[in-house]
Amino acid sequence: MAAQLGKIPRTRRTLALAVGAATALSLCSAGVPAVAASVGKHHEFSPAVSLLAGARSAPERAALTDRALAASGNSLQTAYDTKPLYNQGIDGTGTTLATVVSYGDKDIKSYIDSYSRSHGLPAADVQILEPAGPVPSCDDPGTPADCSSWGGETDLDVAMFHTLAPKAKILVVATPTSETQGIDGFPDMMKAIDYLADHHSANVISMSLGTPEDDFDSSAQLHGLDAHFKKATDAGITVTASTGDDGSTGKKKDDSPWGKKVVSFPAANSYVTAVGGTVLHLNSNGTRTSPDTVWPESGGGVSHEYPAPDWQAAVDQSTKATGRSLPDISLLGTSGTSQSSPLFAAVVALASQKAGKGLGFINPALYRIGSGATANGIVDVTSGSNASGGVAGYQAGKGFDIVSGWGTLDAAKFVPALVRQIG
């Protein structure tokens, strides 16, 4: 009997981050104006993250991973057709994938070793970096309550990297502050991105997080972060980010709904590849029983902060978008689009290995191969929408659309096509 992935209830464990007196963030080194942290702000975690965060040990989290993601590693390798690449030796060897994440997981080696053993994967080469300053343990006094959930987020990122690019080196780039809504947490993340760019430490950075661009206090505050993403792409690093888990809308800083269409940052940033979420319809062998559909909670829309880029000019003729639209592409996201971004990042690492170099900013090349559809490994997603919370959404259709981007991919074809376009 066919099984539809993604039946985890959409109950979120939203962990309030109680902050005492508002503390000014020193952002001079990050090139961002100083602002004060707010009281009661939070990060909204997916059900998959919440499940793992409740585990008592790293091996227990590893054992829960397939349940959390409603997918096994083998089924994902089959779904995205990576095995023909492995047969050619394209398995991530010589590349480095980085996840930039609050707090990280100090037990990540134990977790990924358990995950690898249970999935028949090679041992992972994983390292923790703390370029923005020492990161506390979750049981240290004063550490915010959401630390353990960030650990679950880290685990899922690393598992998705390792599943599709099993020989890539993995960096957990942990920051000592929580990313909540608006600017909070991003200055330290910008320091981390700058470190990776300055030291050419990674081929791909994935950010499984985001906040509505409307949650920033001003346009200037938001755009003060832009140069850091450009610096990464100029250093040959591809940056991917999740489009969010609230469909066409999102939450304000006080956790109330915006009640209008909003898009997530950093996915909206013009130097980032935005990755949305789909539902895979597979049988017990991991074979598709029907085409992928849009995950209904997948973030997507049109930015009012970032103008329509040149590389979207052709698709804008059909979408009528007046700003940068997102996502650019979509992968499995039924446990949250924080699942889809590291999956796509892993595919980019395979392409980086094949090219023998970092690919940097891939969006222009991605849009050039998009029109080639199936010949270039682009698999159209034509069904589903992301209407949410009473806010009208976007409808998938033939070719590029605002809710799924170009659709999803067949890595065996997509990887060589992307390398050809990058040149």
Residue pairs with C-beta under 8 A, 6 or more apart in sequence:
1 283
1 284
2 281
2 282
2 283
2 289
2 290
3 281
3 282
3 283
3 284
4 279
4 280
4 281
5 70
5 71
5 279
5 280
5 281
5 282
5 332
5 334
6 70
6 279
6 280
6 295
6 332
6 334
6 335
7 70
7 334
8 47
8 48
8 51
8 68
8 70
8 334
8 335
9 47
10 47
10 297
11 47
11 50
12 44
12 45
12 46
12 47
12 50
13 45
13 47
13 50
13 53
13 149
14 42
14 44
14 45
14 255
15 42
15 43
15 45
15 145
15 146
15 149
16 40
16 42
16 145
17 40
17 41
17 42
17 43
17 144
17 145
17 146
17 178
17 180
18 39
18 40
18 144
18 145
19 37
19 38
19 39
19 40
19 41
22 36
22 37
22 38
22 39
23 36
23 37
24 34
24 35
24 36
25 34
25 35
25 36
25 37
25 177
25 183
25 184
25 187
26 34
27 33
27 34
27 35
27 187
28 34
29 191
30 187
30 188
30 190
30 191
30 194
30 228
31 190
31 224
31 227
31 228
32 183
32 186
32 187
32 190
32 221
32 224
32 225
33 220
33 221
33 224
35 183
35 217
35 221
37 184
38 180
38 182
38 184
38 253
40 254
41 180
41 181
41 182
41 184
41 253
42 146
42 180
42 181
42 255
43 102
43 146
43 149
43 150
43 178
43 179
43 180
43 181
43 185
43 209
44 245
44 246
44 251
45 53
45 146
45 149
45 152
45 153
45 336
46 245
46 335
46 336
46 338
46 339
47 68
47 335
47 336
48 68
48 69
48 152
48 156
48 335
48 336
48 339
49 68
49 149
49 152
49 153
49 156
49 336
49 338
50 149
50 152
51 64
51 67
51 68
51 152
52 61
52 64
52 65
52 68
52 151
52 152
52 155
52 156
53 148
53 149
53 151
53 152
55 61
55 64
55 152
57 110
58 105
58 107
58 108
58 110
58 111
58 114
59 110
59 111
59 114
61 111
61 114
61 152
61 155
62 111
62 112
62 114
62 115
62 118
62 155
63 114
63 118
65 115
65 155
65 156
65 159
66 72
66 73
68 156
68 335
69 156
69 159
69 332
69 335
69 339
70 334
70 335
71 79
71 280
71 282
71 332
72 119
72 286
73 119
73 120
73 121
73 159
73 163
74 119
74 120
74 286
75 280
75 282
75 286
76 160
76 163
76 164
76 286
76 332
76 343
77 83
77 163
77 164
77 286
78 282
78 285
78 286
78 287
79 280
79 282
79 286
79 288
79 332
80 164
80 331
80 343
80 347
80 408
80 409
80 410
80 411
81 410
81 411
81 412
81 413
82 164
82 347
82 350
82 411
82 412
83 412
84 412
85 91
85 350
85 354
85 411
85 412
85 415
86 166
90 350
90 353
90 354
90 415
91 165
91 166
91 167
91 168
91 350
91 353
92 165
92 166
92 167
92 168
92 346
92 349
92 350
92 353
93 167
93 168
93 353
94 353
95 165
95 168
95 169
95 203
95 204
95 349
95 350
95 352
95 353
96 168
96 169
96 170
96 171
96 201
96 202
96 203
96 204
96 349
97 161
97 165
97 168
97 169
97 170
97 171
97 202
97 203
97 204
97 206
97 342
97 345
97 346
97 349
98 170
98 171
98 172
98 173
98 196
98 201
98 202
98 204
98 205
98 206
99 154
99 157
99 158
99 161
99 170
99 171
99 172
99 173
99 205
99 206
99 207
99 208
99 342
100 173
100 175
100 189
100 192
100 193
100 196
100 205
100 206
100 207
101 150
101 153
101 154
101 157
101 172
101 173
101 174
101 175
101 207
101 208
101 209
102 146
102 147
102 150
102 174
102 175
102 177
102 178
102 179
102 185
102 189
102 209
103 135
103 136
103 138
103 143
103 147
103 150
103 151
103 154
103 174
103 175
103 176
103 178
104 128
104 130
104 135
104 150
104 151
104 154
104 172
104 173
104 174
105 111
105 150
105 151
105 152
105 154
105 155
105 172
106 128
106 135
106 137
107 151
108 126
108 128
108 154
108 155
108 158
108 172
109 124
109 126
111 155
111 158
112 124
112 126
112 155
112 158
112 159
112 162
112 170
113 123
113 124
115 121
115 155
115 159
115 162
116 122
116 123
116 124
116 162
119 163
121 162
121 163
121 166
122 166
122 167
124 158
124 162
124 166
124 170
125 168
125 169
125 170
126 158
126 169
126 170
126 171
126 172
127 169
127 170
127 171
127 172
128 171
128 172
128 174
129 171
129 172
129 173
129 174
129 192
129 195
129 201
130 173
130 174
130 175
130 176
131 173
131 191
131 192
131 195
131 196
132 175
132 176
132 177
132 188
132 189
132 191
132 192
132 195
133 175
133 176
133 188
134 176
135 174
135 175
135 176
136 142
136 143
136 147
136 176
137 143
137 147
138 147
138 148
138 151
144 178
146 178
147 178
150 178
153 208
153 209
153 338
154 172
154 174
156 208
156 335
156 338
156 339
156 342
157 206
157 208
157 338
157 342
158 170
158 172
158 342
160 339
160 342
160 343
160 346
161 168
161 170
161 206
161 342
161 345
161 346
161 349
162 168
162 170
163 343
163 346
164 343
164 346
164 347
164 350
164 411
165 346
165 347
165 349
165 350
168 346
168 349
168 353
171 196
171 201
171 202
173 192
173 195
173 196
173 205
175 185
175 188
175 189
175 191
175 192
176 188
177 184
177 185
177 187
177 188
178 184
178 185
179 185
179 186
179 189
179 209
179 211
180 211
180 253
181 211
181 212
181 215
181 251
181 252
181 253
182 211
182 215
182 216
182 217
182 253
183 216
183 217
183 221
186 225
189 207
190 225
190 228
193 205
193 228
193 229
193 231
193 232
193 239
194 228
194 231
195 201
196 202
196 205
196 232
196 235
196 237
197 228
197 231
197 232
197 234
197 235
197 237
198 235
200 235
200 236
200 237
200 358
202 237
203 236
203 237
203 238
203 348
203 349
203 352
203 358
203 359
204 237
204 238
204 239
204 240
204 345
204 346
204 348
204 349
204 352
205 232
205 237
205 238
205 239
205 240
205 345
206 239
206 240
206 241
206 341
206 342
206 344
206 345
207 239
207 240
207 241
207 242
207 266
207 272
207 341
208 241
208 242
208 336
208 337
208 338
208 339
208 341
208 342
209 241
209 242
209 338
210 241
210 242
210 243
210 244
210 264
210 265
210 266
210 267
210 299
211 250
211 264
211 265
212 244
212 250
212 251
212 252
212 258
212 262
212 263
212 264
212 265
213 222
213 262
213 263
213 264
213 265
213 268
213 303
213 304
213 305
214 250
214 252
214 258
214 262
215 250
215 251
215 252
215 253
216 222
216 265
219 305
222 265
222 305
223 305
225 265
225 266
225 269
226 269
226 270
226 271
229 239
229 266
229 269
229 271
229 272
230 271
232 239
232 271
233 239
233 271
233 360
233 361
234 360
235 358
235 360
236 357
236 358
236 359
236 360
237 358
237 360
238 273
238 345
238 348
238 352
238 358
238 359
238 360
238 361
238 362
239 266
239 271
239 272
239 273
240 272
240 273
240 274
240 275
240 341
240 342
240 344
240 345
240 348
241 264
241 266
241 267
241 269
241 272
241 273
241 274
241 275
241 341
242 264
242 267
242 275
242 299
242 333
242 336
242 337
242 338
242 340
242 341
243 263
243 264
243 267
243 274
243 275
243 276
243 277
243 298
243 299
243 300
243 326
243 327
243 337
244 250
244 263
244 264
244 267
244 298
244 299
244 337
245 277
245 297
245 298
245 299
245 336
245 337
245 338
246 297
246 299
246 388
246 389
247 296
247 297
247 298
247 299
247 300
247 386
247 387
247 388
247 389
247 391
247 393
248 261
248 262
248 299
248 300
248 301
248 386
248 387
248 388
248 391
248 392
248 393
248 394
249 257
249 258
249 259
249 260
249 261
249 262
249 388
249 389
249 391
250 257
250 258
250 262
250 263
250 264
250 299
251 257
251 258
252 258
257 389
258 391
259 389
259 390
259 391
260 391
261 301
261 302
261 391
261 392
262 301
263 299
263 300
263 301
263 302
263 303
263 326
264 299
264 326
265 305
266 272
267 274
267 275
267 299
267 326
267 327
268 274
268 303
268 305
268 306
268 324
268 326
269 306
270 306
270 309
270 324
271 361
273 328
273 329
273 344
273 348
273 362
273 363
273 366
274 326
274 327
274 328
274 405
275 327
275 328
275 329
275 330
275 331
275 333
275 337
275 340
275 341
275 343
275 344
276 294
276 295
276 298
276 299
276 300
276 326
276 327
276 329
276 330
276 333
276 337
276 340
276 403
276 404
276 405
277 294
277 295
277 297
277 298
277 330
277 331
277 332
277 333
277 334
277 336
277 337
277 339
277 340
278 292
278 293
278 294
278 295
278 298
278 330
278 331
278 332
278 333
278 334
278 340
278 381
278 404
278 408
279 292
279 293
279 294
279 295
279 332
279 334
279 384
280 288
280 292
280 332
280 334
281 288
281 289
281 290
281 291
281 292
281 293
282 288
282 289
283 289
291 379
291 380
291 381
291 382
291 383
292 330
292 379
292 381
292 407
292 408
293 381
293 383
293 384
293 396
294 330
294 381
294 383
294 384
294 385
294 386
294 396
294 403
294 404
295 330
295 333
295 334
295 337
295 384
295 386
296 384
296 385
296 386
296 387
296 388
297 386
297 388
298 327
298 330
298 333
298 337
298 386
298 403
298 404
299 326
299 327
299 337
299 386
300 325
300 326
300 327
300 386
300 393
300 394
300 402
300 403
300 404
300 405
301 325
301 326
301 394
301 402
302 321
302 322
302 323
302 324
302 325
302 326
302 402
303 323
303 324
303 325
303 326
304 323
305 323
306 323
306 324
307 323
307 324
308 316
308 321
308 322
308 323
308 324
308 325
309 324
309 363
310 364
311 363
311 364
311 367
312 321
312 324
312 325
312 367
314 367
314 371
315 321
315 325
315 367
315 370
315 399
315 400
316 325
318 399
318 400
319 325
319 400
319 401
319 402
321 402
325 402
326 402
326 405
327 403
327 404
327 405
328 363
328 366
328 367
328 405
328 406
329 344
329 366
329 404
329 405
329 406
329 407
329 408
329 409
330 340
330 381
330 404
330 405
330 407
330 408
331 339
331 340
331 343
331 344
331 408
331 409
332 339
332 340
332 343
333 339
333 340
344 409
347 409
347 411
347 414
347 415
348 359
348 362
348 418
350 411
350 415
351 359
351 414
351 415
351 418
351 419
351 422
352 358
352 359
354 415
354 416
354 419
355 419
355 422
359 365
359 418
359 422
362 418
362 422
365 418
365 421
365 422
366 406
366 418
366 421
367 406
368 421
369 376
369 377
369 378
369 414
369 417
369 418
369 421
370 376
370 378
370 400
370 406
372 378
372 417
373 380
373 399
374 380
374 410
374 413
375 413
375 417
376 413
376 414
376 417
377 409
377 410
377 411
377 412
377 413
377 414
377 415
377 417
378 406
378 407
378 409
378 414
379 407
379 408
379 409
379 410
380 398
380 399
380 406
380 407
381 396
381 401
381 404
381 407
381 408
382 396
382 397
382 398
382 407
383 396
384 395
384 396
384 403
384 404
385 393
385 394
385 395
385 396
385 403
386 393
386 394
386 403
387 393
393 403
394 401
394 402
394 403
395 401
395 403
396 403
396 404
400 406
